[in-house]
Amino acid sequence: MNPKKELVIGLAGYGVVGTGFARALHEGRELIRRRTGRDIVIKTVAVKDKNEKFAYPLPEGATLTTSLDDLVNDPAIDVVIELIGGIQVARGLISKALSAGKHVVTANKALLAEDGKELFRIAGEKNLHLGYEASVCGGIPVVQAMSEGLAGNEILSLYGILNGTSNYILSEMSAKGMPFADALKDAQALGFAEADPTLDIEGFDAAHNLVLLIRLAWGVEYPFKNLPVQGISAVRPEDIEFARELGYSIKLIGQARMQDGRLSAGVFPALVHRKLLLSKVVGSYNAVWVKGNAVGSIFLHGRGAGDTPTGSAVLADILSIARDARPNNTGFLEQVPPLADVLDPEEGESSYYFRLMVEDKPGVLRDVAGAMAEYGISIAQAIQKGNDPDVVPLVFMTHEAKAKDVVKAVAHMRASHLLREEPVCYRVLHRG
């Protein structure tokens, strides 16, 4: 590419992220020239409805279209930015653009996590950029950090708060003692949660992020459909309060680490010790902690969504293309990574938090401890309190145990009629 030639953009989608990108591009145009030696212009914007009112003016000189093919078929367009979301239509657009020899930048984490193999293959074969910094944790530059800054490290483990909506809800529940449903309504009123919040509150959005982070960290594919995922919709204020009393906060965590030479990963509510920086991440922010064999521990924190943070991440990928940087889409030579050697989730080890509703009578704690001990689970700390004369919460923390043994112990307690409600059982974040 001639460094003096304009880099011409075709933009699909002009919603929150699209307008945020256009704003960042316009406001940073002088700095962009200094960094790249060229101008970057948006030539065509594809939208569903040309009469829609946009949150930011259309870039000067840009034309509107309702046809995505106009972006693919225009030989003047160098880069197609996909910000329409969804799977089928977005996959078709990206595939066509790459096949036509155009670089692509996307914020579509669901597509790349669930069905991205073929797109990375095409980009690799054609030596094209498939940029997705905006797909992982919004404005946090974690893709570049993993693929370049930490490229010389063997990654030992990573974990993080990978969804801002869930973190906002849990933060409000913790600060105000409100039930989940009320905190969710507040998040929706403020625009942090969608009308249908399932992807966020049930952990699937965080899982998309985690699959992409695993690919960047270890160069392997952890199939999204096989990733264990548990959301936060069942978290109750009393569990947040008990966790606080024990010195923890409850966060929705995405975690991946090597255990016995295999990859152990999942998304789940977890107790995070108050001494960890992650426990102090509140509101709609995201954070990622990574441990490498050479660098040790690093911590990345920032806004996980929004117009300008995510638009800034899109712009970062565009600047790499404008500099004529070599594509480094996966961080590894293999553009279609091998399947991960996955540890069976039942073999995963963690300490656990339990809240059991039991009868307030002598011998219950003994019987519960006996059920745990039968499966090799040791109780580290216990709390028993409550005002109900018949049923009280029995709260305890365990030492490390395998997930399959926890399941067996709970089944044993059910069969022994020790439980008066469904038990609450959350992992304690493994810090190694």
N, C-alpha and C positions, 0 to 999 in steps of 0.2 A: 504494500500500500504506500502511495506517495504521502509522506507526512504532512504535506501542505494541502492535500485534498481534504475537503470536508468529510466528516464521517456522517453518513445519512441514515436516519433512523425511521423505521416504520413501527408505529406504536399500536398495539392491539389492546384496547381498554383504556378508558379515560375516567376511571373512578377515583377512589381514595389514593391508591398507589400511583396510578398514571399521572394524576394531577400533582402529586407530591414529587414525582420524578421531574415533570416539566418545570415546576417551581425551582427545584434544586439546580437543574441545568441552566435555567435563565439567570438565577442569582449568582451562580458560580462561574459564569462564562469567561470572565477575565482570568480567574485562577485556572480554569481548565485549559485555556490557551497556553498559559505558562507551564503547565504540567505536561501537556501533550504536543504542543506546537501546532494545533489545528482546531478548527471549529467543529462543533457537534450540532447538527440540526435535525429537527423532527420534520420530516417531509409530509407524512401521511398518518392520520389517526383513524383507526377503525373502531366504530361504536355500533351499538344496536340501534340507537335512535338519534338521528342528526338533530332533532329538536330538543334534546335533553339539555337541561341547564347544568353547566359544569361548575365545580367548586373553584376552578382556576381557569383563566382565559386560555383559549386555544393558542399554541405557540404561533408567533408571527410567521406568515407564509405557509403554514401547514394547512392541508386540505382534509376534510372529513370524508369518510366512506363507510358504507355498511358491509362491504365485502372484504373478508380476510384475504382473499386471493389477490386483491390489489397490492397487498404488502409483499406477497411472495413473487408476483409476476413483474414487479417494477425493477428493472435492472439497475436503477440508480440507488436503490436501497441496499445498504451494506449490512445492517443489523435489524432483526425483527425482535421487538420486546413483547413478550406474551404476558398480559396482566388480566386475562379474562376469567381465569379460574376454571374449575371443572376438569374433567378427564378427557372425554372423547374429542370434543372440538379442539381443545388446547393441544392434545397430542397430535391431531391431524395438522394443525397449523405449524407446530414446531418441526414435525417430520418433513413437511413440504418445504419449509424455509431452509432447513439444513440440507436437504437433497438439492435445493436450488443454489447451494453454495453460500448461503447467508449465515452469519453468526446469529446466535439466539441468546437472549437473556430472559429469564423467567423468575417469577415469584411463586411458582406453582409447586409447593412442597408435596401435596397429595399425589400429583401426577408422577413426580420424580421418585417418590418413596414407594408407590404401589406399582408403577408401570414404566419406570424410566430406563430399563436396560437397553431397549432398542434405540432410544434417542441418544444415549451416550455412545452406543456403537457407531451410529451414523456420524456423529460429531467427530469421533476419533478417526474414522476412516477418511473423512474429508479434511481433517486437521482444522476444525472449526471450534470456536468457543461455544460452549453451552454453559453460560454463567447463571448461577443461582444463589448468589450471596443473599438476596432478599428473601429466599425461601426458608432460610434457617435463622430463627430468632431475630427477625426484623432488622433493626439497625445495628446489631452487634456483628462486627466483622469476623465471625467465627469460621466461615468457609475459608477465607484467606489465611487465617491463623493456622488452621489445621492442615491445609494443603501446602503452605509455604513456610510460615514462621516456625512450625513444629515438625516440618518434614523430616528432619534428622533425628527425631525422637521415636523410640518405641513407646507407643501409648499404652500405659498400664491400666488406666481407668478414666472414666469421665462420668460426670453426673451434672444435673442442672434443673433449674426451673425453666421449662421449655414452652410454657403457655401462659401468657399474661392474664387472660380472662380468669382462669382457675386461681392464679395467684392473687388477683384482686379479690375474688370471692372469699378465699381463705383468710386474707388479710383483714377484710371487713368483719368476718366472723370472729376472728381473734381479737380485734380492737374493740368491737362493740358488743360481742356476745350474741349476735343475731343468728337466727337459724339460717340454714342454707338457702331456703326458698326466698327469704327476704334479701339476702345478699345478692342472689342471682338477679332479682328484680332491679336492684340498684345498678348492677353492672349493665343490664340491658338499657336502663334509662339513660345511662351515661355513654352508651355506644360501645362499651367494652365487650358486650356479649350480643350475639345475634338473636333474632326472634326464635330460631331453633338453635339452641346452644350445644347440641349433642356432641359435635366434634370437639369442643373445648372441654366441657365438664366431664365427659366420659373418657378423656385421655387420648383420643385418636389424633388430634392435632399435635400434641406432644410426641406421640409415637411416630408420626411422619418426620418430625425433626430428628428424633433419635436414630431412625433408620439411615438418614442422610449423614448424621454425625458418625455413625459406625462405619459407613462406607469411606468417609474421609479419614478416620482414625486408623482403621485396620486394613483397608483395601479389600473388604469382603462384603458380601450381600447377606444381610439378615432379612429373610422374607417378611414383609410387613404382616402378612396373615398369620405368621407363627409367633409374632412378638406378644408376650403377655402384657395385657393392658387392663388397668383398673382405674376408674375415675373417682371423682370427689363427691358425687351426689348423695352418698350415704354418710358423709362426715357430719358429725353432730357437735354442737357447741360444748357439750360436756366432755367430749374427747379432747377438744382443743384445750379446755381448762385443765384436765388431768395431765395432758402433755406439758403444759406450762408449769404445773406444780412439780413435775419430774425434771424440768430443765430443758424442755424441747418445744419446738413449734411444729405444726403439721403443714407440710408442703406437698404439692403434686410433683413428683420427681421422675425424671427419665434418667436411667442409670445403665451403664455398660462397663463391664470389667472382666479381666481374665481370671478364671478360677479353674485350677487343675488343668491348665493348658487349653481350656475351652472358653468361649465367650458366653458370659451370663449377662442378660439384659432384660429390661422391662420398664414399664411406666406404672406408677402406683403412688397412692398417698403414703407418706413416710414421716416419721418423727426425725427432725433435724436438730441436733444439739445447738443450744443457744450460743456456744462459743464459735460456731462456724459462721462465716460470712453469709452463707446461703440462707441462714435463718433470719437474717436482717433484711432480705430482699422483700419489699412490700409493694402493694399496689399492682399495676399492670406491667411491672418490669420482668425481664428475663435475666437469667444468669447461667453461665456454664463454667464448671470447674474441671480442669484437665490435669492429669498427672503423667509426666513423661519421664523416661529413665534418665535423661540428661538434664532437662530444664527443671525437674521437680514439679511443683504445683503452680498453676497459673489460674487466674480468676477473671472472667470477662462478664461485664454487667452493663445493661442498658435497656432501652425501650424495645420491646419485642414486636411492636406493631405501630400503626399510625401512618399518616401520609408522608411526612418529611423523613422520619427515620427509615422507613422501608424504601422510599424514593431515593434516599441517599445510598442505600445498599445497591439498588439498581444502577445508580450512576457509577458506583465503584467498579462494577463489572464493565460498564461502557468505557470507562477510562483505561482499563487494561487492554481492551480491544483497540482503542484509539492510539495507544502506545506501541501497537504491533507486538505485544507480548505473545509468547508462544502459548497456545492453549494448554491448560493444566486442569482439566475439568474434574477429575477424580482424585488428583494428588498422586496417582500411581500410573505406571505405563499401561496397565490393563484398564481399558475403558469399560469392559464388562467383567466385573470382579467375580472371583469364585464364591461359591456359597460358604458362609461362615461355618466353622466347626462349633456348633451351638451346644452349650450345656443344657441338658434337660431341665426346664424350670423347676421341676420337683426336687432336683438336686441342689438348687441354689441355697446358699446359706446366709442367714442374717439373724440379728437379734430382733425380737418382736415385742410389740406393745399389745396387751390384751385388756379388754373390758368385758367382764362377764357379769350378767345379772343373775344373782343366786339368792337362795333363801338365807335369811339371817338366822342361822342356827349353828350350834357347835359342830365341828367336824367337816364343814364345807371346804374350808381352806385346805385341810389335810387331804380331802378326797380329790380336789382339783390338782394339788401338787403331786399326788400319787398318779393321776392320769397323765400329767406331763412327764413325770419321771419314767413312766413305763416306756415312753418313746424317746428317752434320752434328752429331754428338755429340762434345763435347770432354770429356776426362778432366781433373778438377780435382785429384784426390788418389788415390794407389794404395798398397795394402799387399799384399805377397806373403809368406806364411809357412806353415809346416806341417812335420810330422814324417814324413809318408809320402814315401818316395823316388820314388814314381811319380806320384801325383796330389796337387796342392796347391790351396788356395783362393787365388784372385786376387780381391782386394777393392778396389773403387774407387768414388769419387764423381764424378759428372759435373756440368758446368754445366747450365743449363736446356736442356731438349730437349722436343720434342713426343712425346706418347705413341705416336703411329703410327710415329715414327722409331725409338723404342726397340724396338717390336715387330719392325720390319724388321731392325734390327741383331742382335737375338737370333736371328731366323730365319737370317740370314746366317752367324752363328757356328755354329749347328747344322749347316747345310748344309756348312760347311767342316770339320766334325768336330773343332772346337776344344774342345767341351764333353764332359766325362765324366759329368756329372750334370745334371739340370734346373737351370737358373740361378735364383738368387734375385734379385728386383728389386723394390725398394721406393722409393716417393717420399720426398723430403725435404720436410718441411712448408714450404710457401710462407708467409712471414711478412707479406706485404703485404696 
